[in-house]
Amino acid sequence: MSRSFITVTEELHDYVVAHGTPPGELELDLAAETQRATGRAAGMQIEPEYAALLTMLTRLVHARHAVEVGTFTGMSSLAIGRGLAEGGRLVCFDISDEYTSIARRFWQRAGLADKIELRLGPAVEGLAALPDEPYLDLAFIDADKESYGAYWDALVPRMRSGGMLVVDNVLWSGRVLDEHPKDASTASLIDFNAKAAADPRVDVVMLPFSDGVTLARKR
Ligand SMILES: C[S@@+](CC[C@H](N)C(=O)[O-])C[C@H]1O[C@@H](n2cnc3c(N)ncnc32)[C@H](O)[C@@H]1O
């Protein structure tokens, strides 16, 4: 079997970014506001090109029912919100009132406030309260890595056939290759990746994009 891949240098990465849909003014403002307000934590924010991917995926599945686990200051929710079909809604879960107060302001600015609902509190509990039926078109997982398995267990049965799960940070800066992981997040992601790949309910593609993104389509 042939193996075809390239190492993405910084220059090549800039080229990739320059040849996709550029971010809008709102996304640039949100990135700057997040940097100013959260400092080092701003590194948790998805990149503008990742936001463009999320909007595209949301449009591709014609999402009317979407869920996000891990909202932070709102970049990914803006991206999903923009891609929703007519009448669509996004339910967001996060534990931080402080971070999500920034997201709320940007939802207002984007004219998306009536399409996005924030549920504050541990996402495991929030997800358990969602309707127990396969109705979700799109789900994005980007919160505490130790709970990815639990989020998956809650979400996969609620995805409709053809629905898309998008999971962030699945390469964890390459630490998923550690044979003896030194921290709980790495160990959890290694277990999660094996679990997702072996799940017969979904087709899975892992993209070496950003910090690693798993796309899983419900069969
Ligand atoms: C990586 S950030 C999300 C980044 C966001 N998707 C974006 O595009 O900017 C992770 C978020 O998960 C939230 N979080 C951490 N543990 C959580 C939990 N148990 N339940 C819900 N949210 C949680 C954090 O407050 C943080 O805002």
The ligand as an SDF file (V2000), in Angstrom:
LIG
                    3D

 27 29  0  0  0  0  0  0  0  0999 V2000
  -10.8210   23.9820   24.1630 C   0  0  0  0  0  0  0  0  0  0  0  0
  -12.0110   25.0080   24.9150 S   0  0  0  0  0  0  0  0  0  0  0  0
  -13.2610   25.1280   23.6740 C   0  0  0  0  0  0  0  0  0  0  0  0
  -12.8450   26.0180   22.5260 C   0  0  0  0  0  0  0  0  0  0  0  0
  -13.9980   26.4060   21.6300 C   0  0  0  0  0  0  0  0  0  0  0  0
  -14.5770   25.2670   20.9620 N   0  0  0  0  0  0  0  0  0  0  0  0
  -13.5770   27.4550   20.6050 C   0  0  0  0  0  0  0  0  0  0  0  0
  -13.7480   27.2660   19.4190 O   0  0  0  0  0  0  0  0  0  0  0  0
  -13.0670   28.5070   21.0110 O   0  0  0  0  0  0  0  0  0  0  0  0
  -12.7020   23.9390   26.1100 C   0  0  0  0  0  0  0  0  0  0  0  0
  -13.9040   24.4730   26.8690 C   0  0  0  0  0  0  0  0  0  0  0  0
  -14.4800   23.3690   27.5830 O   0  0  0  0  0  0  0  0  0  0  0  0
  -15.0150   23.8480   28.7900 C   0  0  0  0  0  0  0  0  0  0  0  0
  -15.1480   22.7100   29.7080 N   0  0  0  0  0  0  0  0  0  0  0  0
  -14.1830   22.1050   30.4440 C   0  0  0  0  0  0  0  0  0  0  0  0
  -14.6930   21.0930   31.1600 N   0  0  0  0  0  0  0  0  0  0  0  0
  -16.0190   21.0450   30.8550 C   0  0  0  0  0  0  0  0  0  0  0  0
  -17.1010   20.2050   31.2670 C   0  0  0  0  0  0  0  0  0  0  0  0
  -16.9170   19.2070   32.1410 N   0  0  0  0  0  0  0  0  0  0  0  0
  -18.3270   20.4400   30.7470 N   0  0  0  0  0  0  0  0  0  0  0  0
  -18.5240   21.4490   29.8540 C   0  0  0  0  0  0  0  0  0  0  0  0
  -17.5400   22.2620   29.4330 N   0  0  0  0  0  0  0  0  0  0  0  0
  -16.3140   22.0710   29.9260 C   0  0  0  0  0  0  0  0  0  0  0  0
  -14.0330   24.9280   29.2460 C   0  0  0  0  0  0  0  0  0  0  0  0
  -14.6650   25.8490   30.1220 O   0  0  0  0  0  0  0  0  0  0  0  0
  -13.6030   25.5530   27.9090 C   0  0  0  0  0  0  0  0  0  0  0  0
  -14.3390   26.7180   27.6360 O   0  0  0  0  0  0  0  0  0  0  0  0
  1  2  1  0
  2  3  1  0
  2 10  1  0
  3  4  1  0
  4  5  1  0
  5  6  1  0
  5  7  1  0
  7  8  2  0
  7  9  1  0
 10 11  1  0
 11 12  1  0
 11 26  1  0
 12 13  1  0
 13 14  1  0
 13 24  1  0
 14 15  1  0
 14 23  1  0
 15 16  2  0
 16 17  1  0
 17 18  1  0
 17 23  2  0
 18 19  1  0
 18 20  2  0
 20 21  1  0
 21 22  2  0
 22 23  1  0
 24 25  1  0
 24 26  1  0
 26 27  1  0
M  CHG  2   2   1   9  -1
M  END
$$$$
